[in-house]
Amino acid sequence: MGNLAAEATAPASGAGSLAWLLLVLPLAGAAVLLLGGRRMDRIAPVLGCLTVLAAFVIGLSIFLQTVGAAEDARRTGQHLFTWFASGSLDIGFGLLLDPLSLTFVLLITGVGFLIHVYSIGYMAHDPERRKFFAYLNLFVASMLLLVLGDGFVTLYFGWEGVGVASYLLIGFWSDRRSAATAAKKAFLMNRVGDVGLALAIFLMFSELGTTSYEGVFAGIGDLAARSPGTVTAMALLLLLGACGKSGQVPLQAWLPDAMEGPTPVSALIHAATMVTAGVYLIARSYPVFDLTATGRLVVAIVGAVTLLLGCIAGCAKDDIKKVLAYSTVSQIGYMFLAVGLGAGVYALGILHLLTHGFFKAGLFLGAGSVMHGMNDDVDMRRYGGLARRMPITFVTMGLGYLALIGFPFLSGYFSKDPIIEAAFAAGGTAGVLLGGAALLGAGLTAFYMTRLMIMTFFGPPRWQEIPAPDGRDYHPHESPPVMTVPMIVLAVGSLGAGAFLAIGDRLQEWLSPSLGAFEEPHPAIGATTVTVLTLVMVALGIVIAWLAVGRRPVPLVAPERVNPLVAFARADAGGNVVNETLVARPGLALGKGLLVVDGKGVDGAVNGVGTLLSGVSRGGRRWQNGFVRSYALSMLSGTVVVIVALLAVRFS
């Protein structure tokens, strides 16, 4: 069952005793900025950045203390207070400090701090930037609570906090109808997944009498022995929650629309935080998934399908941020595939999650830099030739691009290729299908990312040929240092983070107390063969992109008639159609039906009874007219009726 189920949690000491500050600092920053009013406008960027930087420093000190401890002492806890207790239900509010949670703490606060710094330049002229930094702080605090909680209820509290903060950030420019709609779409689609997570927690308490990690994982083995179907149901409900937050099929349609928020929000949500929450949930719950082969297979299938659909949709988009958004959908699919492969390879999903945090955040910030120099235009058809005008942005995005496609010895090469190997190592038909999907995804990723780089940085400067939509001339220029320095730092991570974490199984060994011992995958066709096939697919994707975009003029207007595959990709790979068909339209029809039942049935019955009583009352009121002769006539009539009735009984 793994170390997590077998060992008790030791109390935190030293730097670990300050873990509560990880939550309090960004939360306090958000509170001060929101409640301080306009007087906080000048210091908002500094305060927002410093709180996250302080959290990073505390997290790093706890991490260094934990690294130096023995393997069996790398899991400590800090009980803060009893949240509520009723009967046998006792929910404590505590923090769990172990290799998995600390890894996420460093990712969230480290990359989050760089995005905060970048936002100083990007949001410099926004009149509401105080609120923006407050929402960023709130988001970071919620994510930290999600990954540090010592039980599923605490995780759920952070889970919902992330949902609220993402709603505020995606819809930050709420005066734009598209942004307000995207925020509501993200919020509602996440609620669907949240219902699954809530039901899983209810099921845990019903069957095991606890919702703490330690209690659930200690008792899950006995539950699997007497009711394996219950464990499978629990795993599938957890998966539903994970699909909502991480934008996996069938709940992926909100992620590309979330690009309506400011670009730093896109980087924060799509790289290091929100979309990784689902991967964290499944990895943290690995003792549950280890006991249900069906649950693991469904996770792997969801990941494989999602990575392909994300790639297909990304191939046909001209909006630079939406290409990167669908790239995120696809790369999270790789992570789901890895954690779905189960025993021994959960750490591969976390490895790709970490490297993805570097290169995808760098790519999003690079896209923001391009937009900053191009009047906030996101249409790549109006770019071209920007490599000379924006050399730092070009180099940093270029390194992120190479890392993403898995160029040899960059970060993605060390994290994505092992997932493809593990998929083929699953064996049987499942291994062939899952490995084939991952391999095809690598080729498609190389195609759409090469297309993005060519359309943005190479070829003739198309922005000289066409007017901007807002009527202003384009004057592309490099971004200020406050924006380019975070991009450079992330580019360094894109270059070397994968090698640092993967060589010698450094990350896998570090995570073993949280995820169990790592088992090197051994595909039947050989790891070297898989690597060669992957590189061939990547090279093929690059060549096809060059032939399709690099050697011919980029059309300034998308052609109306396209083949069915391109039409499918343009239609978001069917994501919105599926949700509208299966959820939205039936939901609207059900709502209209319930409105009729409520209006004509429930309200009709209530109103009918009222009308009946009102009529009876009006009739009765006529007898109470105040005339003595009427009352005498009534009494005489009643007397006659009684006499007649008595006579009828007497002589019958």
C-alpha positions in Angstrom: 0.0 0.0 0.0 3.0 2.3 0.2 4.7 4.2 2.9 1.9 6.7 3.2 -0.6 4.1 4.4 1.8 2.3 6.6 3.5 5.1 8.6 2.1 7.6 11.1 2.8 11.3 10.5 5.5 12.7 12.7 5.0 16.3 14.0 6.8 19.0 12.1 9.8 20.6 13.7 12.4 23.2 12.7 11.5 25.0 9.5 8.5 22.7 9.1 6.8 24.3 12.1 6.5 27.5 10.0 4.5 25.7 7.3 1.3 27.5 8.3 3.0 30.7 7.0 2.9 29.2 3.5 -0.8 29.7 3.5 -1.0 32.9 5.7 1.4 35.0 3.7 -0.3 35.1 0.3 -3.7 35.0 1.9 -2.8 38.0 4.1 -1.5 39.8 1.0 -4.8 39.2 -0.8 -6.8 40.5 2.2 -4.7 43.7 2.6 -4.9 44.5 -1.1 -8.6 43.9 -1.3 -9.5 45.7 2.0 -6.9 48.5 1.8 -8.6 50.4 -0.9 -7.0 52.8 -3.4 -4.3 53.7 -1.0 -2.7 50.3 -1.8 -2.5 50.9 -5.5 1.2 52.0 -5.4 2.5 49.1 -3.3 0.2 46.4 -4.7 2.8 44.9 -7.1 5.5 44.9 -4.5 3.4 43.5 -1.7 1.9 40.8 -4.0 5.4 39.7 -5.1 7.0 39.8 -1.7 4.3 37.6 -0.1 4.8 34.8 -2.7 8.6 35.2 -2.5 8.5 34.8 1.3 6.4 31.7 0.9 8.9 30.4 -1.6 11.8 31.0 0.8 10.0 29.2 3.6 9.1 26.3 1.3 12.7 26.1 0.1 14.0 26.0 3.7 11.5 23.2 4.6 12.5 21.3 1.4 16.2 21.5 2.3 15.5 20.3 5.8 13.5 17.4 4.4 16.1 16.4 1.8 18.7 16.1 4.6 16.4 13.7 6.6 16.3 10.0 6.4 13.8 8.6 3.8 11.5 7.3 6.5 11.5 10.7 8.2 10.5 12.8 5.1 6.8 12.8 6.0 5.8 15.2 8.8 2.5 16.9 9.7 1.3 20.0 11.5 -2.2 19.9 13.1 -3.5 23.5 13.2 -7.0 23.1 14.7 -10.1 20.9 14.6 -12.3 22.1 11.8 -15.5 20.5 13.0 -16.6 17.4 14.9 -20.0 15.7 14.9 -20.5 12.1 16.1 -17.9 9.9 14.4 -17.0 12.6 11.9 -13.9 14.5 13.1 -12.4 16.8 10.5 -9.0 18.3 11.5 -7.4 21.2 9.7 -3.7 20.2 9.2 -0.8 20.3 6.8 1.1 17.3 5.4 4.7 18.0 4.5 6.2 15.2 2.4 8.2 15.0 -0.9 5.1 15.3 -3.1 3.5 18.3 -1.4 6.9 20.1 -1.0 7.6 19.5 -4.7 4.3 21.3 -5.6 5.0 24.0 -3.0 8.3 24.9 -4.8 6.6 24.8 -8.2 3.6 26.9 -7.2 5.6 29.6 -5.3 8.7 29.6 -7.6 6.9 29.8 -10.9 4.2 31.9 -9.3 6.7 34.5 -8.1 8.1 34.8 -11.6 4.6 35.3 -13.0 4.0 37.9 -10.3 7.1 39.8 -11.3 6.2 39.6 -15.0 2.8 41.0 -14.2 4.4 44.2 -12.9 5.3 45.1 -16.4 2.3 43.5 -18.2 -0.3 45.1 -16.0 1.6 48.4 -15.5 -1.2 50.6 -17.0 -4.2 48.7 -15.8 -6.2 50.8 -13.3 -7.3 47.7 -11.4 -4.0 46.1 -11.0 -4.3 46.2 -7.2 -7.2 43.7 -7.5 -5.3 41.7 -10.0 -2.4 41.1 -7.6 -4.8 40.4 -4.8 -6.5 37.7 -6.9 -3.1 36.2 -7.8 -2.2 36.0 -4.1 -5.6 34.4 -3.4 -5.0 31.9 -6.2 -1.6 30.9 -4.9 -2.9 30.6 -1.3 -5.7 28.3 -2.5 -3.3 26.1 -4.5 -1.0 25.8 -1.5 -3.9 24.7 0.7 -4.9 22.1 -1.9 -1.5 20.5 -2.0 -0.6 20.8 1.7 -3.9 19.6 3.2 -3.6 16.4 5.2 -7.0 15.1 4.2 -9.5 15.1 1.4 -11.8 17.7 3.0 -8.9 20.2 3.4 -7.9 19.4 -0.2 -11.5 20.1 -1.3 -11.5 23.5 0.5 -8.4 24.5 -1.4 -9.9 23.0 -4.6 -13.0 25.3 -4.3 -10.8 28.3 -3.5 -8.9 27.7 -6.7 -12.2 27.6 -8.6 -13.3 30.9 -7.1 -9.9 32.6 -7.7 -9.7 31.3 -11.3 -13.2 32.7 -11.9 -12.0 36.1 -10.7 -8.8 36.0 -12.8 -10.3 34.7 -16.1 -13.1 37.3 -15.9 -10.8 40.1 -14.7 -11.6 42.2 -17.7 -15.3 41.6 -17.2 -16.2 44.6 -19.3 -15.5 42.3 -22.2 -18.4 40.0 -22.8 -16.1 37.2 -24.0 -14.1 37.3 -20.7 -17.2 37.2 -18.5 -18.6 34.3 -20.5 -15.3 32.4 -20.3 -15.2 32.9 -16.5 -18.7 31.6 -16.1 -18.0 28.6 -18.4 -14.9 27.7 -16.5 -16.6 28.0 -13.1 -19.7 25.9 -14.2 -17.7 23.2 -15.9 -15.4 22.9 -12.9 -18.5 22.4 -10.7 -19.3 19.3 -12.7 -16.0 17.8 -11.7 -16.3 19.1 -8.2 -19.5 17.1 -7.7 -17.5 13.9 -8.5 -14.8 14.8 -5.9 -17.5 15.6 -3.3 -19.2 12.3 -3.9 -15.9 10.4 -3.6 -15.3 12.1 -0.2 -18.8 11.2 0.9 -18.2 7.6 -0.1 -14.9 7.5 1.8 -16.6 8.6 5.0 -19.5 6.2 4.5 -17.3 3.2 3.9 -14.2 4.0 6.0 -15.5 6.5 8.6 -12.7 9.0 7.8 -11.6 11.5 5.2 -7.9 11.9 6.3 -5.2 10.6 3.9 -3.8 8.4 6.6 -7.1 6.9 7.6 -8.4 6.3 4.1 -5.2 4.8 2.8 -4.9 2.5 5.8 -8.4 1.1 5.3 -8.7 1.0 1.6 -7.1 -2.4 1.3 -9.8 -4.0 3.5 -12.5 -2.2 1.6 -11.1 -3.5 -1.7 -11.1 -7.1 -0.4 -14.8 -7.0 0.6 -16.1 -4.6 -2.1 -13.8 -4.0 -5.1 -16.6 -2.3 -7.0 -16.8 0.4 -4.3 -13.1 1.2 -4.7 -13.5 1.4 -8.5 -16.5 3.8 -8.1 -14.4 5.9 -5.7 -11.5 6.0 -8.2 -13.8 7.0 -11.0 -15.4 9.8 -9.0 -11.9 11.1 -8.1 -11.1 11.0 -11.8 -14.2 13.1 -12.6 -13.0 15.8 -10.2 -9.5 15.6 -11.7 -10.9 16.0 -15.3 -12.7 19.2 -14.3 -9.7 21.0 -12.9 -7.2 19.7 -15.4 -9.3 20.1 -18.5 -9.4 16.5 -19.6 -12.0 14.8 -21.8 -15.0 15.4 -21.5 -14.5 18.6 -19.4 -11.7 20.2 -21.5 -13.7 22.9 -23.3 -13.3 25.6 -20.6 -9.5 25.7 -20.8 -9.0 27.4 -24.3 -11.7 29.9 -23.4 -9.8 30.8 -20.3 -7.4 32.6 -22.6 -9.7 35.6 -22.3 -7.9 36.5 -19.0 -4.7 38.5 -18.9 -1.7 36.5 -20.2 -0.1 36.1 -16.7 -3.3 34.3 -15.7 -2.9 32.0 -18.6 0.6 31.2 -17.5 -0.4 30.7 -13.9 -3.4 28.5 -14.7 -2.0 26.5 -17.6 1.6 25.9 -16.4 2.2 25.5 -12.8 -1.0 25.5 -10.8 -4.7 24.9 -11.5 -4.4 22.4 -14.4 -1.9 20.3 -12.4 -4.4 19.9 -9.5 -6.0 16.9 -11.1 -2.7 15.2 -11.6 -1.8 15.9 -8.0 -5.2 14.4 -6.8 -4.6 11.1 -8.7 -1.0 10.9 -7.6 -1.9 11.6 -4.0 -4.7 9.0 -4.1 -2.4 6.3 -5.6 -3.3 3.7 -2.9 -6.9 3.9 -4.2 -5.9 3.6 -7.8 -3.4 0.8 -7.2 -6.3 -1.4 -6.1 -8.5 -1.0 -9.2 -7.1 -1.9 -12.6 -10.3 -0.6 -14.2 -9.8 2.8 -12.6 -6.2 3.0 -13.8 -7.2 2.0 -17.3 -9.9 4.6 -17.5 -7.4 7.3 -16.3 -4.9 6.2 -19.0 -7.6 6.2 -21.7 -8.8 9.6 -20.7 -5.2 10.9 -20.9 -4.5 9.3 -24.3 -7.8 10.6 -25.9 -7.2 14.1 -24.4 -3.6 14.4 -25.6 -4.7 13.5 -29.2 -7.7 15.9 -29.2 -5.6 18.7 -27.8 -3.0 18.2 -30.4 -5.5 18.1 -33.3 -7.3 21.3 -32.1 -3.9 23.1 -31.7 -3.0 22.4 -35.3 -5.7 24.6 -36.8 -5.8 27.6 -34.4 -4.4 31.0 -35.4 -4.7 32.6 -32.0 -1.3 32.2 -30.3 -2.7 31.8 -26.8 -5.2 29.2 -27.9 -2.5 27.1 -29.6 -0.7 27.1 -26.3 -3.9 26.4 -24.4 -4.6 23.3 -26.4 -0.9 22.3 -26.0 -1.6 22.4 -22.3 -4.7 20.2 -22.7 -2.5 17.7 -24.6 0.5 17.8 -22.2 -1.8 17.3 -19.2 -3.1 14.3 -21.1 0.4 12.9 -21.1 0.5 13.3 -17.3 -2.8 11.5 -16.9 -1.6 8.8 -19.1 1.5 8.4 -16.9 -0.4 8.3 -13.6 -3.0 6.0 -15.2 -0.3 3.4 -16.0 -0.1 2.9 -12.3 2.3 1.0 -10.1 5.8 2.2 -10.2 5.5 5.0 -12.7 3.4 7.7 -11.0 6.6 9.8 -10.6 6.9 10.1 -14.4 3.7 12.1 -14.5 5.0 14.4 -11.8 8.3 14.7 -13.7 6.6 15.9 -16.8 4.4 18.2 -14.7 7.5 19.9 -13.3 9.3 20.3 -16.7 6.0 21.5 -18.2 5.7 24.1 -15.5 9.0 25.7 -16.8 8.6 25.5 -20.6 4.9 26.2 -20.8 5.0 29.2 -18.4 7.9 30.5 -20.5 5.9 30.0 -23.7 2.9 31.8 -22.3 4.9 34.7 -21.0 6.7 34.8 -24.4 3.3 35.0 -26.1 2.4 37.8 -23.7 5.6 39.6 -24.7 4.7 39.2 -28.4 1.2 40.6 -27.7 2.8 43.5 -25.7 4.7 44.5 -28.8 1.9 43.9 -31.2 -1.0 46.0 -29.7 -2.3 43.0 -27.8 -3.1 41.2 -31.1 -3.2 37.4 -30.8 -3.7 36.5 -34.5 -0.5 34.9 -35.7 -1.5 35.6 -39.3 -0.6 39.3 -38.6 2.8 38.4 -37.1 5.9 37.3 -39.0 9.6 38.4 -38.9 9.5 39.2 -35.2 12.8 37.3 -34.4 14.8 40.4 -35.2 12.5 42.9 -33.5 12.2 40.8 -30.3 15.4 38.7 -29.9 15.1 37.9 -26.2 11.5 36.8 -26.6 12.5 34.7 -29.6 15.3 32.9 -27.9 13.3 32.2 -24.7 10.3 31.0 -26.6 12.6 29.0 -28.9 14.0 27.1 -25.9 10.5 26.5 -24.6 9.5 25.2 -28.0 12.4 22.8 -28.2 11.7 21.5 -24.7 8.1 21.0 -25.5 8.6 19.0 -28.6 11.1 16.8 -26.9 14.3 18.0 -28.6 17.2 15.8 -27.4 18.6 16.7 -24.0 16.2 19.5 -23.2 13.6 19.2 -20.5 10.8 17.6 -22.5 13.1 14.9 -23.8 13.7 13.7 -20.3 10.1 13.8 -19.2 7.8 13.0 -22.1 9.8 10.2 -23.8 9.8 8.0 -20.6 6.0 8.3 -20.6 5.8 7.0 -24.2 8.1 4.2 -23.1 5.9 3.4 -20.1 2.8 3.3 -22.3 4.4 0.8 -24.7 5.6 -1.2 -21.6 2.0 -1.7 -20.5 1.9 -4.6 -22.9 -0.9 -6.2 -24.9 -3.4 -4.3 -27.0 -3.6 -1.6 -24.4 0.1 -1.0 -24.6 0.1 -0.7 -28.4 -2.9 1.7 -28.4 -1.7 3.9 -25.6 1.9 4.0 -26.8 0.7 4.6 -30.4 -1.5 7.6 -29.2 1.4 9.0 -27.2 3.8 8.6 -30.2 1.3 10.2 -32.6 0.9 13.1 -30.1 4.6 13.8 -30.2 4.5 14.2 -34.0 1.4 16.5 -33.8 3.0 18.6 -31.0 6.1 19.2 -33.2 3.8 20.2 -36.1 1.6 22.8 -34.3 4.5 24.3 -32.3 6.7 24.6 -35.3 3.8 26.2 -37.1 3.5 28.7 -34.2 7.2 29.6 -34.3 7.3 30.0 -38.1 4.1 32.2 -38.2 5.3 34.3 -35.3 9.1 34.8 -35.8 10.0 33.9 -39.4 8.9 34.9 -42.9 8.0 38.4 -44.1 6.7 40.9 -41.5 3.0 40.6 -42.4 2.1 43.3 -39.9 3.5 45.8 -42.4 1.0 44.7 -45.0 -2.3 45.0 -43.1 -3.8 47.5 -40.7 -4.4 46.5 -37.1 -8.0 45.8 -36.0 -7.9 48.8 -33.6 -6.7 51.1 -36.3 -3.3 51.7 -34.7 0.0 51.0 -36.5 2.1 48.0 -35.3 5.4 48.9 -33.7 6.8 45.6 -32.5 9.5 46.0 -29.8 11.2 44.0 -27.0 9.5 44.0 -23.6 11.1 45.7 -20.6 13.4 43.8 -18.3 10.7 43.2 -15.6 9.1 41.0 -18.2 12.1 39.5 -20.0 14.0 38.4 -16.8 11.3 35.9 -15.7 11.2 34.6 -19.2 15.0 34.1 -19.2 14.8 32.2 -15.8 12.1 29.9 -17.2 14.1 29.4 -20.3 17.0 28.1 -18.2 14.6 25.7 -16.6 13.4 24.6 -20.0 17.0 23.9 -20.9 18.2 22.0 -17.9 15.5 21.1 -15.4 14.6 17.8 -17.1 18.2 16.6 -17.0 18.7 17.7 -13.4 15.5 15.9 -12.2 15.7 12.8 -14.3 19.3 11.7 -14.6 20.0 9.1 -11.9 16.2 8.9 -11.2 16.8 11.8 -8.8 13.1 13.0 -8.7 11.8 9.4 -8.7 13.8 8.5 -5.7 12.9 11.7 -3.9 9.1 11.0 -4.4 9.3 7.4 -3.4 8.1 8.0 0.2 4.9 9.6 -1.3 4.3 7.6 -4.4 6.0 4.2 -3.7 9.1 2.8 -5.3 9.8 3.7 -8.9 10.0 0.9 -11.5 11.9 1.6 -14.7 9.5 0.8 -17.7 10.8 -1.8 -20.1 8.8 -1.8 -23.4 8.9 -5.0 -25.4 10.3 -3.2 -28.5 13.1 -1.7 -26.4 13.6 1.8 -25.0 16.1 2.8 -27.7 13.6 1.9 -30.4 10.9 4.0 -28.7 13.3 6.9 -28.5 14.2 6.6 -32.2 10.5 6.4 -33.2 9.7 9.4 -31.1 12.5 11.5 -32.7 11.4 10.4 -36.2 7.8 11.5 -35.4 9.1 14.8 -34.1 11.2 15.4 -37.2 8.3 14.4 -39.4 6.1 17.0 -37.7 8.7 19.7 -38.1 9.2 19.0 -41.8 5.4 18.9 -42.5 5.0 22.2 -40.7 7.8 23.8 -42.7 6.2 22.5 -46.0 2.8 23.7 -45.0 3.7 27.1 -43.6 7.3 27.9 -44.1 7.5 27.5 -47.8 4.3 29.2 -48.8 2.7 32.6 -47.9 0.5 32.6 -44.8 -3.1 33.5 -45.8 -4.2 36.6 -44.0 -7.8 35.3 -44.1 -8.6 31.7 -43.2 -10.2 29.8 -46.1 -13.9 29.1 -45.7 -13.8 25.7 -47.4 -11.5 23.2 -45.6 -11.4 19.4 -45.3 -13.3 17.7 -42.6 -10.2 17.1 -40.4 -9.4 20.8 -40.4 -13.0 21.7 -39.7 -13.0 19.3 -36.8 -9.9 20.9 -35.4 -11.3 24.4 -35.8 -14.4 23.3 -34.0 -12.2 22.7 -30.9 -12.0 18.9 -31.7 -15.7 18.6 -30.8 -15.3 19.7 -27.2 -18.0 22.3 -27.2 -20.3 20.2 -29.4 -20.1 17.2 -27.0 -20.8 19.3 -24.0 -23.7 21.2 -25.6 -25.2 17.9 -26.8 -24.7 15.9 -23.6 -25.1 18.6 -21.0 -26.1 22.1 -22.1 -29.1 21.4 -24.4 -30.5 18.6 -22.2 -30.0 20.9 -19.2 -31.8 23.7 -20.9 -34.6 21.3 -21.9 -34.8 19.9 -18.4 -34.9 23.5 -17.0 -37.7 24.5 -19.3 -39.6 21.3 -18.4 -39.2 21.9 -14.7 -40.3 25.5 -15.2 -43.5 24.3 -16.9 -44.1 21.7 -14.1 -43.4 24.3 -11.5 -45.6 27.0 -13.1 -48.5 24.8 -14.3 -48.3 22.0 -11.8 -47.0 23.1 -8.4 -48.0 26.8 -8.7 -51.3 25.8 -10.5 -52.3 23.4 -7.7 -51.5 26.0 -5.0 -53.3 28.8 -6.9 -56.3 26.5 -7.5 -56.7 25.7 -3.9 -56.5 29.4 -3.1 -59.1 30.2 -5.8 -61.4 27.5 -4.4 -61.1 28.8 -0.9 -61.6 32.3 -2.0 -64.8 31.3 -3.9 -66.2 29.4 -0.9 -65.4 32.5 1.3 -67.2 34.8 -1.1 -70.2 32.5 -1.0 -70.2 32.3 2.7 -69.9 36.0 3.0 -73.3 36.4 1.3 -74.9 34.7 4.2 -73.4 37.1 6.6 -75.2 40.2 5.3 -76.3 41.8 8.6 -80.1 41.5 8.0 -82.2 39.9 10.8 -84.9 38.7 8.4 -82.2 36.7 6.4 -80.9 35.1 9.6 -84.6 34.2 10.7 -85.3 32.7 7.3 -82.1 30.6 7.6 -83.0 29.4 11.0 -86.6 28.5 9.8 -85.2 26.7 6.8 -82.8 24.7 8.9 -85.6 23.8 11.3 -87.8 22.6 8.5 -85.0 20.5 7.1 -84.4 18.8 10.5 -88.2 18.1 11.0 -88.5 16.6 7.5 -85.4 14.4 8.1 -86.8 13.2 11.4 -90.2 12.4 9.9 -88.5 10.5 7.1 -86.6 8.4 9.5 -89.7 7.8 11.7 -92.0 6.6 8.9 -89.4 4.8 6.8 
